[in-house]
Amino acid sequence: MHVGGNGGCDFATPSNDTARDTTVFWAPEVDTSVVLLTAVSPTLPTETARAAILRPGKTRRASDGLYIAHGHGRATAYSVLLGQVGIDDPVVVLVPLGWSATERFSASERLWRIAEDRPVTDTRVTKQRRLRLRQMMRAVDGKAARASHRQIAQAIFGIRRVDAELWHESSLRYATMRLLRDGRAMVDGGYRKLLCSRRAM
């Protein structure tokens, strides 16, 4: 999609959109929470859900099918209508019986809950894990801004806690170093692990 005011370049989304405004569609081989939807076999019951009932939000056409975002915020579920399956065709969920089967079953349940207007939760990233991820990114940003390890620790854990301990022997010093190590790994591609089940990580 061509977007004006970007120097004549083409972007998939407007270049001035924030991360919160952008819907990212991941390939199912990368993100195990993408529900694979395929045409229903004539031998199966006809009481199958139609994609239209799932109130599709944003969509994107790709070579392997139509990608759909259902819901919004943390309750969003993603699916792909494989091949030439239409948005109004009866569909069934396809779950490859491999290492990702458990996560794909969970993703299918989240999609079903959205279709049934039931509460939806995604437990792949816990509240504690989300907090640590935020701290990791703050540590990496601090390092990029040439802050010292002590300054980074003060920003994350608070000046009082950091100053209460002898820095070179402080547990917060080692915690900061671990945040920087794991944060750099996340920036270097490790973020993809967040898309997989914890067992696969």
FILOLO-44770 format. One record per residue: chain; residue number from 1; x, y, z of N, C-alpha, C in turn. Coordinates in pm, 1 decimal. Layout:
N
  chaine  num      n.c1      n.c2      n.c3     ca.c1     ca.c2     ca.c3      c.c1      c.c2      c.c3
       A  NUM         X         Y         Z         X         Y         Z         X         Y         Z
...
//
This chain:
201
  chaine  num      n.c1      n.c2      n.c3     ca.c1     ca.c2     ca.c3      c.c1      c.c2      c.c3
       A    1      85.1    -118.4       0.0       0.0       0.0       0.0      88.2     122.8       0.0
       A    2      61.5     211.6     -91.3     141.1     334.4     -98.0      84.2     437.1      -1.9
       A    3     170.0     499.7      73.6     128.7     599.5     171.5     197.1     731.1     138.7
       A    4     119.4     836.6     130.2     176.2     966.4      97.7     262.4    1021.4     209.6
       A    5     352.5    1111.1     174.5     434.4    1178.6     274.4     545.6    1092.0     329.7
       A    6     585.3     988.1     256.3     691.8     901.0     306.0     810.8     897.9     211.2
       A    7     823.7    1004.1     131.0     937.8    1010.4      40.9     920.8     925.5     -82.7
       A    8     797.9     886.4    -114.7     775.3     807.1    -235.0     796.0     658.9    -214.8
       A    9     812.9     613.4     -88.0     835.4     471.4     -59.9     703.3     402.2     -29.0
       A   10     697.8     273.2     -54.0     579.4     194.0     -23.2     598.8     122.5     108.6
       A   11     498.4     132.6     196.7     501.8      63.5     324.4     375.4     -19.5     338.0
       A   12     386.5    -131.9     409.9     270.1    -216.7     431.8     167.1    -146.7     518.4
       A   13     213.5     -59.2     607.3     124.8      20.4     692.7     174.3     163.8     689.6
       A   14      90.7     259.7     726.2     135.7     399.8     729.2     261.2     415.3     813.7
       A   15     358.7     488.2     762.2     488.1     498.0     829.5     481.7     573.9     960.8
       A   16     373.4     650.7     983.8     362.1     725.6    1108.4     276.7     654.0    1212.0
       A   17     234.0     530.8    1183.5     157.5     452.4    1280.2     247.6     406.2    1393.8
       A   18     192.2     401.0    1514.6     266.6     346.2    1627.6     246.9     195.0    1631.4
       A   19     322.4     128.0    1719.1     308.8     -16.8    1732.8     168.0     -55.4    1775.6
       A   20     103.8      29.2    1857.2     -32.7       0.8    1903.0    -133.7      10.5    1789.0
       A   21    -101.6      91.7    1686.5    -194.6     111.9    1575.6    -179.0       6.1    1467.3
       A   22     -71.3     -68.9    1471.3     -37.1    -160.0    1363.2     -75.9    -303.6    1396.0
       A   23    -144.5    -367.9    1303.6    -176.9    -509.1    1316.8     -70.9    -589.8    1242.6
       A   24      -1.7    -676.4    1314.8     105.5    -756.2    1255.5      53.7    -897.2    1230.6
       A   25      64.1    -942.9    1107.3      23.6   -1077.7    1072.0     148.6   -1164.7    1056.8
       A   26     157.6   -1269.0    1141.1     270.8   -1360.2    1137.2     234.0   -1485.9    1060.4
       A   27     332.9   -1543.9     994.3     311.9   -1670.6     924.6     286.5   -1780.2    1027.9
       A   28     197.9   -1876.2    1000.0     164.1   -1980.0    1098.1     281.7   -2067.2    1138.8
       A   29     383.1   -2079.5    1054.4     499.6   -2159.6    1093.1     586.1   -2085.7    1194.7
       A   30     567.0   -1954.0    1208.3     640.4   -1875.0    1306.5     557.1   -1854.9    1432.4
       A   31     430.5   -1821.6    1415.1     340.5   -1796.2    1526.9     241.5   -1911.2    1539.5
       A   32     256.6   -1990.3    1644.6     171.0   -2107.5    1662.8      29.2   -2070.7    1706.0
       A   33       1.9   -1941.2    1729.4    -132.9   -1901.0    1768.1    -218.2   -1863.5    1646.9
       A   34    -161.7   -1867.6    1527.0    -240.0   -1843.4    1405.9    -322.5   -1968.7    1377.1
       A   35    -454.4   -1954.5    1378.5    -543.0   -2068.3    1358.1    -556.2   -2095.6    1208.1
       A   36    -528.3   -2218.7    1169.4    -538.1   -2258.6    1029.4    -681.3   -2302.1    1000.2
       A   37    -746.6   -2233.8     907.0    -884.2   -2266.2     869.6    -886.7   -2316.5     726.2
       A   38    -951.3   -2429.3     704.7    -959.3   -2487.2     571.5   -1103.4   -2525.7     541.9
       A   39   -1131.2   -2555.5     415.3   -1267.8   -2587.9     374.8   -1314.0   -2716.4     442.3
       A   40   -1440.5   -2719.0     481.9   -1496.0   -2835.5     548.6   -1518.2   -2947.8     447.2
       A   41   -1486.8   -3068.8     489.0   -1506.8   -3185.1     403.5   -1655.5   -3218.3     395.3
       A   42   -1702.2   -3265.2     279.7   -1843.9   -3301.9     265.7   -1886.7   -3411.6     362.9
       A   43   -1791.1   -3486.5     416.6   -1824.3   -3595.8     507.8   -1843.5   -3549.1     651.7
       A   44   -1810.7   -3422.1     679.3   -1824.4   -3369.6     814.7   -1959.8   -3301.8     833.4
       A   45   -2003.6   -3286.7     959.4   -2130.8   -3217.2     985.6   -2129.4   -3076.2     928.6
       A   46   -2242.9   -3027.0     890.7   -2250.6   -2893.2     830.0   -2260.0   -2782.3     933.1
       A   47   -2268.2   -2817.3    1062.6   -2280.6   -2714.5    1166.8   -2144.9   -2655.9    1203.1
       A   48   -2066.0   -2625.3    1104.2   -1934.8   -2566.6    1126.7   -1945.4   -2414.9    1124.7
       A   49   -1854.0   -2350.6    1195.4   -1854.2   -2204.4    1200.6   -1813.1   -2147.0    1066.5
       A   50   -1873.2   -2037.7    1032.4   -1830.6   -1965.0     913.6   -1741.0   -1849.7     957.0
       A   51   -1644.2   -1819.4     875.0   -1550.2   -1712.9     910.9   -1622.2   -1580.8     932.8
       A   52   -1732.5   -1559.4     859.1   -1805.5   -1433.4     872.5   -1864.6   -1418.4    1012.2
       A   53   -1901.7   -1530.5    1077.3   -1958.1   -1525.6    1211.5   -1854.6   -1476.0    1311.2
       A   54   -1727.0   -1492.8    1279.2   -1619.2   -1456.2    1369.8   -1588.7   -1306.1    1366.3
       A   55   -1670.4   -1229.1    1297.4   -1654.1   -1084.3    1292.0   -1509.7   -1043.9    1260.7
       A   56   -1463.9   -1075.7    1141.5   -1325.0   -1041.7    1107.2   -1299.0    -892.9    1117.5
       A   57   -1184.6    -857.7    1174.5   -1143.9    -718.8    1182.8   -1057.1    -685.6    1062.8
       A   58    -929.1    -666.3    1087.0    -838.4    -636.2     976.9    -799.6    -764.4     904.6
       A   59    -778.4    -752.6     775.4    -739.9    -868.4     694.1    -621.9    -832.2     605.2
       A   60    -554.4    -936.2     558.4    -445.4    -915.6     462.6    -434.1   -1039.0     375.1
       A   61    -434.9   -1018.4     244.9    -423.0   -1127.8     149.9    -275.5   -1161.1     127.9
       A   62    -243.1   -1291.2     131.8    -106.8   -1338.4     105.5    -114.9   -1455.0       8.0
       A   63       0.4   -1504.1     -32.5       2.6   -1611.1    -132.1     -59.6   -1741.0     -80.9
       A   64     -57.2   -1761.9      52.7    -111.1   -1886.0     107.4    -254.1   -1873.2     156.8
       A   65    -312.7   -1753.0     153.0    -450.5   -1738.0     194.7    -481.0   -1599.6     249.6
       A   66    -597.0   -1588.4     313.2    -640.6   -1461.4     369.3    -618.9   -1461.3     520.2
       A   67    -536.5   -1368.6     569.4    -507.5   -1356.4     712.4    -609.2   -1262.4     775.7
       A   68    -658.8   -1301.8     893.9    -764.4   -1225.8     960.0    -728.5   -1202.2    1105.7
       A   69    -754.2   -1081.1    1155.2    -741.4   -1049.6    1297.3    -881.5   -1038.7    1354.9
       A   70    -912.3   -1118.3    1457.5   -1043.4   -1117.8    1521.9   -1029.8   -1057.1    1660.9
       A   71   -1122.1    -969.4    1699.2   -1116.2    -908.6    1831.2   -1022.9    -789.1    1832.5
       A   72    -979.4    -751.9    1953.0    -891.1    -636.1    1965.5    -811.2    -646.9    2095.2
       A   73    -702.0    -572.5    2101.2    -617.8    -571.4    2220.8    -556.1    -707.2    2247.9
       A   74    -540.8    -738.7    2376.3    -479.8    -866.2    2414.1    -570.7    -984.8    2386.0
       A   75    -698.3    -956.1    2358.2    -793.0   -1063.3    2329.0    -799.1   -1096.1    2180.1
       A   76    -710.8   -1035.8    2100.9    -711.8   -1060.2    1956.9    -668.9   -1202.7    1925.0
       A   77    -740.2   -1265.1    1831.0    -701.4   -1396.1    1780.1    -675.9   -1382.2    1630.4
       A   78    -586.8   -1464.6    1578.4    -550.1   -1455.1    1437.7    -578.2   -1587.8    1368.2
       A   79    -622.4   -1577.4    1243.9    -646.8   -1698.4    1165.1    -604.9   -1673.3    1021.6
       A   80    -595.9   -1781.6     945.4    -569.8   -1769.7     802.7    -660.5   -1867.3     729.8
       A   81    -736.6   -1814.5     634.9    -818.5   -1897.6     547.3    -727.7   -1948.8     437.1
       A   82    -694.9   -2074.7     443.3    -594.6   -2130.9     353.2    -645.5   -2140.0     209.4
       A   83    -554.7   -2114.7     116.9    -587.6   -2128.9     -24.4    -694.5   -2032.0     -69.3
       A   84    -793.5   -2084.4    -139.7    -898.9   -2002.7    -196.2   -1028.4   -2008.8    -115.1
       A   85   -1021.2   -2051.4      10.0   -1139.7   -2056.5      95.2   -1194.4   -1915.0     112.0
       A   86   -1324.4   -1899.8      89.9   -1386.6   -1768.2      98.0   -1427.3   -1731.1     239.0
       A   87   -1450.2   -1602.9     260.6   -1482.7   -1552.5     393.5   -1616.6   -1606.3     442.8
       A   88   -1705.6   -1648.6     351.1   -1837.0   -1699.5     389.3   -1847.5   -1851.3     378.7
       A   89   -1736.7   -1918.7     347.1   -1740.4   -2064.3     332.5   -1737.9   -2134.4     468.0
       A   90   -1803.7   -2251.1     479.1   -1790.9   -2331.1     602.2   -1646.0   -2375.2     618.4
       A   91   -1593.3   -2364.8     739.9   -1452.4   -2396.9     763.0   -1436.2   -2487.0     884.4
       A   92   -1323.4   -2553.3     889.9   -1282.8   -2630.4    1006.7   -1140.3   -2592.9    1041.3
       A   93   -1101.7   -2619.6    1164.8    -966.2   -2589.9    1209.5    -873.6   -2705.8    1173.7
       A   94    -757.1   -2671.2    1121.7    -655.8   -2769.7    1087.0    -542.6   -2760.2    1188.6
       A   95    -516.0   -2869.5    1260.5    -410.3   -2870.9    1361.7    -308.5   -2979.5    1328.3
       A   96    -189.4   -2941.4    1280.3     -83.7   -3040.9    1256.1     -44.8   -3108.0    1387.6
       A   97     -32.5   -3238.8    1387.8      -0.6   -3311.7    1510.9     150.3   -3315.8    1530.6
       A   98     205.6   -3202.6    1571.1     349.0   -3191.2    1597.9     371.7   -3127.8    1733.1
       A   99     491.6   -3071.8    1753.3     527.3   -3013.5    1882.8     440.0   -2894.5    1919.6
       A  100     380.9   -2829.0    1818.3     301.8   -2708.7    1844.4     152.9   -2738.4    1861.8
       A  101     114.3   -2864.6    1862.2     -28.2   -2899.3    1864.8    -100.0   -2841.0    1986.2
       A  102     -37.8   -2848.4    2103.6    -102.3   -2797.8    2225.7    -132.1   -2649.9    2214.9
       A  103     -34.3   -2572.2    2168.3     -54.8   -2428.4    2154.1    -159.6   -2398.7    2046.7
       A  104    -161.4   -2476.8    1940.5    -258.8   -2452.2    1833.5    -400.9   -2486.2    1879.8
       A  105    -414.0   -2588.4    1964.6    -545.0   -2618.4    2022.0    -592.2   -2501.8    2109.6
       A  106    -500.5   -2445.3    2187.1    -535.0   -2331.1    2272.6    -575.7   -2211.4    2188.8
       A  107    -504.2   -2188.8    2078.5    -537.2   -2077.5    1989.5    -675.1   -2097.7    1927.5
       A  108    -706.1   -2221.6    1892.9    -837.9   -2251.9    1836.5    -947.7   -2223.7    1937.7
       A  109    -920.6   -2254.9    2065.3   -1019.5   -2227.3    2168.7   -1039.7   -2077.5    2184.4
       A  110    -931.6   -1997.5    2177.6    -946.0   -1852.3    2188.5   -1032.2   -1797.7    2074.8
       A  111   -1010.9   -1850.4    1954.3   -1089.8   -1806.0    1840.1   -1236.8   -1843.7    1859.3
       A  112   -1261.2   -1963.3    1908.7   -1397.6   -2009.1    1934.9   -1464.9   -1921.2    2039.8
       A  113   -1390.1   -1883.4    2143.8   -1445.4   -1798.1    2249.1   -1484.8   -1661.4    2194.3
       A  114   -1405.8   -1607.5    2103.1   -1441.1   -1480.0    2041.1   -1570.1   -1495.6    1962.6
       A  115   -1582.5   -1605.8    1889.1   -1703.0   -1630.0    1810.5   -1826.1   -1644.9    1899.0
       A  116   -1806.4   -1695.4    2020.8   -1918.2   -1719.2    2112.8   -1936.2   -1605.8    2214.1
       A  117   -1862.0   -1496.2    2196.0   -1869.1   -1381.7    2288.6   -1838.2   -1423.4    2431.6
       A  118   -1738.1   -1507.0    2448.8   -1696.2   -1551.1    2581.1   -1563.3   -1484.2    2616.6
       A  119   -1530.4   -1476.6    2745.7   -1403.2   -1414.2    2786.5   -1283.9   -1483.3    2721.3
       A  120   -1187.6   -1404.1    2679.6   -1068.7   -1456.3    2611.8    -944.3   -1413.5    2687.4
       A  121    -857.2   -1508.0    2715.2    -727.8   -1477.5    2777.4    -617.7   -1549.9    2702.7
       A  122    -501.7   -1487.0    2696.2    -385.0   -1546.6    2633.6    -278.3   -1559.3    2740.9
       A  123    -250.5   -1681.9    2782.4    -159.5   -1705.4    2894.7     -15.7   -1732.1    2850.9
       A  124      13.7   -1711.5    2722.5     150.7   -1738.7    2677.8     251.0   -1646.9    2745.7
       A  125     212.0   -1521.9    2769.1     299.5   -1426.7    2837.3     229.7   -1383.8    2965.2
       A  126     282.0   -1428.7    3078.2     222.0   -1397.3    3207.0     247.8   -1250.6    3244.4
       A  127     176.8   -1203.2    3346.1     195.1   -1065.9    3393.0     337.8   -1044.5    3440.3
       A  128     394.8   -1143.4    3510.3     532.8   -1132.4    3558.5     630.5   -1128.5    3441.8
       A  129     606.0   -1211.0    3339.8     692.6   -1213.8    3222.6     682.9   -1081.8    3145.9
       A  130     562.1   -1025.8    3138.9     542.5    -899.6    3068.8     619.9    -787.8    3138.1
       A  131     621.4    -788.8    3272.3     696.3    -689.0    3347.4     844.7    -700.6    3319.3
       A  132     895.8    -823.4    3317.2    1039.6    -841.4    3292.4    1076.4    -799.3    3149.5
       A  133     990.1    -827.8    3054.0    1015.0    -785.3    2916.3    1024.8    -633.5    2908.5
       A  134     937.8    -565.1    2982.2     941.4    -418.7    2984.6    1073.3    -370.9    3045.1
       A  135    1117.5    -435.9    3151.4    1244.8    -398.6    3213.4    1361.9    -425.1    3119.5
       A  136    1356.8    -534.7    3046.2    1462.9    -566.4    2950.1    1476.1    -458.0    2844.1
       A  137    1361.8    -413.4    2791.9    1364.7    -311.1    2688.0    1412.7    -176.8    2743.2
       A  138    1376.6    -146.4    2867.5    1424.9     -23.1    2930.3    1576.2     -29.2    2948.5
       A  139    1626.1    -146.0    2985.3    1770.7    -162.3    3004.1    1844.5    -144.6    2872.2
       A  140    1792.7    -203.9    2766.3    1855.9    -191.5    2634.5    1852.1     -47.0    2586.2
       A  141    1738.5      20.2    2606.2    1728.7     160.9    2567.1    1827.4     246.1    2645.4
       A  142    1842.1     216.0    2775.1    1936.2     291.1    2856.9    2079.8     273.1    2809.0
       A  143    2114.1     150.3    2774.3    2249.6     121.6    2724.6    2274.5     195.0    2593.3
       A  144    2172.0     197.8    2506.0    2185.8     268.4    2378.3    2205.4     417.6    2399.2
       A  145    2151.3     468.8    2510.8    2166.8     611.3    2543.1    2293.9     637.0    2622.7
       A  146    2381.0     534.8    2633.5    2511.4     544.2    2700.2    2499.8     561.4    2851.2
       A  147    2391.7     513.0    2909.0    2379.7     515.8    3054.7    2466.1     404.8    3113.6
       A  148    2516.6     425.7    3234.3    2594.9     322.2    3301.3    2501.2     215.6    3356.6
       A  149    2559.8     101.2    3394.5    2478.3      -5.3    3452.4    2409.1      42.4    3579.9
       A  150    2478.2     121.4    3656.6    2419.5     173.4    3780.9    2301.6     266.1    3751.3
       A  151    2317.2     353.4    3651.3    2208.5     443.7    3614.8    2087.3     366.8    3562.9
       A  152    2113.8     261.5    3488.2    2003.7     177.7    3437.8    1930.6     111.6    3554.3
       A  153    2008.0      60.4    3649.6    1948.4      -3.6    3766.9    1864.4      96.0    3846.8
       A  154    1913.6     218.4    3860.7    1839.0     320.5    3934.3    1707.0     352.5    3865.3
       A  155    1707.6     355.2    3732.1    1585.5     385.6    3656.8    1483.5     272.9    3668.2
       A  156    1532.6     149.3    3676.9    1441.8      34.2    3679.3    1398.2      -0.5    3820.9
       A  157    1492.5      -4.2    3913.6    1463.1     -51.0    4049.7    1445.8      61.7    4151.8
       A  158    1483.1     183.2    4113.9    1471.4     294.9    4204.7    1604.8     330.6    4268.8
       A  159    1627.4     458.8    4286.9    1755.3     506.5    4340.9    1777.8     455.3    4483.2
       A  160    1674.8     455.7    4566.1    1691.3     414.3    4705.2    1737.8     269.2    4715.5
       A  161    1675.8     180.6    4639.7    1714.0      39.3    4645.6    1857.1      18.5    4599.8
       A  162    1895.3      88.3    4493.4    2030.9      72.0    4440.4    2133.9     128.2    4538.0
       A  163    2106.7     245.4    4593.8    2202.3     310.5    4683.5    2211.0     242.8    4819.3
       A  164    2115.4     156.4    4849.9    2115.6      87.7    4980.4    2216.5     -26.3    4985.0
       A  165    2271.9     -65.0    4868.8    2366.3    -176.4    4864.0    2499.3    -129.6    4805.6
       A  166    2606.3    -200.9    4843.9    2736.4    -176.2    4783.8    2729.0    -222.0    4638.1
       A  167    2747.4    -129.3    4543.1    2715.9    -156.5    4403.4    2788.2    -277.9    4347.3
       A  168    2917.0    -290.8    4370.2    2993.0    -400.6    4309.2    2954.2    -536.6    4365.1
       A  169    2884.6    -539.2    4476.9    2839.2    -665.2    4533.6    2686.1    -675.1    4533.1
       A  170    2622.8    -578.7    4470.0    2477.4    -568.5    4474.6    2409.7    -673.7    4387.1
       A  171    2302.9    -732.1    4438.2    2222.9    -826.4    4359.2    2154.9    -753.1    4243.7
       A  172    2127.9    -622.9    4262.5    2064.4    -545.0    4156.7    2159.8    -521.8    4040.1
       A  173    2289.9    -518.2    4068.9    2388.5    -503.9    3961.0    2383.3    -625.6    3870.0
       A  174    2378.5    -744.1    3930.5    2374.0    -866.8    3850.4    2238.4    -881.8    3781.2
       A  175    2132.2    -835.7    3846.4    2000.1    -840.4    3783.8    1997.6    -750.2    3660.7
       A  176    2061.8    -634.1    3670.5    2069.0    -541.5    3557.6    2148.0    -601.6    3442.6
       A  177    2258.4    -669.3    3474.0    2339.2    -733.1    3370.0    2259.7    -842.1    3298.4
       A  178    2176.8    -916.6    3374.8    2094.0   -1020.8    3312.6    1986.0    -959.0    3223.3
       A  179    1930.1    -846.3    3268.0    1829.8    -777.9    3186.4    1890.4    -729.6    3054.7
       A  180    2012.0    -677.8    3062.3    2080.1    -632.4    2941.3    2112.2    -748.6    2848.5
       A  181    2158.5    -858.9    2905.5    2191.3    -976.9    2824.4    2067.5   -1030.3    2753.5
       A  182    1960.3   -1048.2    2829.1    1838.6   -1105.1    2771.7    1769.2   -1005.2    2679.8
       A  183    1780.9    -876.2    2711.3    1722.1    -774.0    2626.0    1789.7    -768.6    2490.3
       A  184    1922.9    -778.5    2489.9    1995.8    -778.4    2362.2    1958.9    -901.2    2279.0
       A  185    1944.0   -1016.8    2346.2    1905.2   -1138.7    2275.3    1765.6   -1124.2    2215.6
       A  186    1676.6   -1056.8    2288.0    1541.1   -1035.1    2239.7    1541.7    -945.7    2116.3
       A  187    1620.0    -838.3    2120.3    1629.7    -746.5    2008.0    1691.4    -815.0    1886.9
       A  188    1784.2    -907.0    1909.4    1853.7    -975.5    1800.9    1773.4   -1090.3    1740.0
       A  189    1645.0   -1097.1    1770.1    1560.4   -1199.1    1709.1    1492.0   -1291.0    1807.0
       A  190    1531.2   -1283.6    1933.6    1472.0   -1371.1    2033.3    1325.0   -1344.6    2058.5
       A  191    1276.9   -1226.4    2015.7    1135.9   -1191.7    2035.8    1043.1   -1292.6    1969.0
       A  192    1093.7   -1364.5    1868.4    1009.8   -1463.2    1799.8     966.6   -1575.4    1892.9
       A  193    1046.0   -1600.7    1997.7    1010.4   -1706.6    2092.0     881.7   -1674.9    2166.6
       A  194     846.1   -1546.7    2173.5     723.4   -1509.0    2241.4     600.4   -1560.1    2167.2
       A  195     617.5   -1593.5    2039.0     506.0   -1640.8    1958.6     482.2   -1789.4    1974.7
       A  196     575.1   -1859.1    2040.6     564.3   -2003.6    2053.4     520.3   -2040.5    2194.7
       A  197     482.7   -2165.3    2211.3     445.7   -2213.1    2344.0     569.0   -2214.0    2432.7
       A  198     547.7   -2208.6    2563.7     659.3   -2204.1    2657.6     742.2   -2332.5    2648.2
       A  199     678.7   -2445.2    2614.0     752.5   -2569.8    2604.0     852.9   -2563.6    2487.5
       A  200     813.0   -2491.6    2380.5     902.4   -2480.7    2266.5    1017.4   -2385.8    2291.3
       A  201    1003.1   -2298.9    2392.3    1107.8   -2200.3    2423.5    1219.9   -2266.6    2499.6
//
